[in-house]
Amino acid sequence: MNAKERLEALSQFLIAHRARLQPGDVGLPAGSRRRTPGLRREEVAQIANVSTTWYTWLEQGREIKMSVQVLERIAYALKLNEDERQYMFMLALEQPAPAAVVDSPPAISPALHRILSELRECPAIVFDRRCHIVGWNQAAATVFLDFERIPAEERNMIWLLFTRKELKALAANWNEFVRGFLGMFRAFYGQYAGDNWYSDFIQKMLDTNPEFKTFWNHNDVSSAPKVLVEFRHAKVGKMLFDLTTLHVQGPTDLRCSVYTPAPESETEQKLRGLMRRITESKENILR
């Protein structure tokens, strides 16, 4: 769309979202009877700490100077969710909104839990933009590690790849496997450049694992690497998986890595037998 269409769309968007809010939604007294539903322009301007004139011009679709900081305050005043915030920024500045800083790993939805459990013969791991593991299925715990037994603060895919010897022994093509994940991690690092957590974590990795520096200096970048992974499992031997990483749509930036048994291999049968033996072993313990 051209500039005029963009600003007109922005105008309609702002007016519509202002109309949805009541004074009580933003901590303002109801005051006198209102002729139109929603907040007044001067109330939005007050919350966003901008002049009423400037906000009026913004709603009128005029070509005025807009900064990231001011738009963030508008998003806060109108209580926009992440998708709405991104939409407003694209209309206003023709660029995405800066990534919001999140301090704790997000929870995954019941629907995603259901998807993980349904992938019975496909190990699957869900991780956030910092590569913190936030969900997995039984197949993943069988092939990789029992993530439940790992302290939450250490449950990071990058950290585990470089600190757990059993993972390095598992992947026959470990170098390619690691470079794929580091490429994805670097993509996150660039996208969330304002999050100081990345600098601290990278320095921690450099200080604790000399091997990390070599891989990190390759500067690989990949939003969703696709790799044929060869595992050498201690109990069942060679296993081949096609690794596909999917972006989980929603308010949090999650990825789901799914390891699909390679066709014309015995991987699925081996995994099914391995999981059956583990289940039988647990049942015997409970008897």
Buried (B, 14 or more C-beta within 10 A) or exposed (E): EEEEEBBBBBBEBBEEBBEEBEBEEBEBEEEEEEEEEBBBBEBBBBBBEBEBEBBBBBBEBEEEEBEEEBBBBBBBBBEBEBEBBBBBBBBBBEEEBBBBEBEEBBEBBEEBBEBBEEBEBBBBBBBBBBBBBBBBBBBBBBBBBEBEEBEEEEBBBBBBBBBBEEBBEBBBBBEBBBBBBBBBBBBBBEBBEEBEBBEEBBEEBEEEBEEBEEBBEEEBBBEBBEBEBBBEBEEBEEBBBBBBBEEBEBEBBBBBBBBBBBEEBBBBEBBBEBBEEBEEEEEEEEE
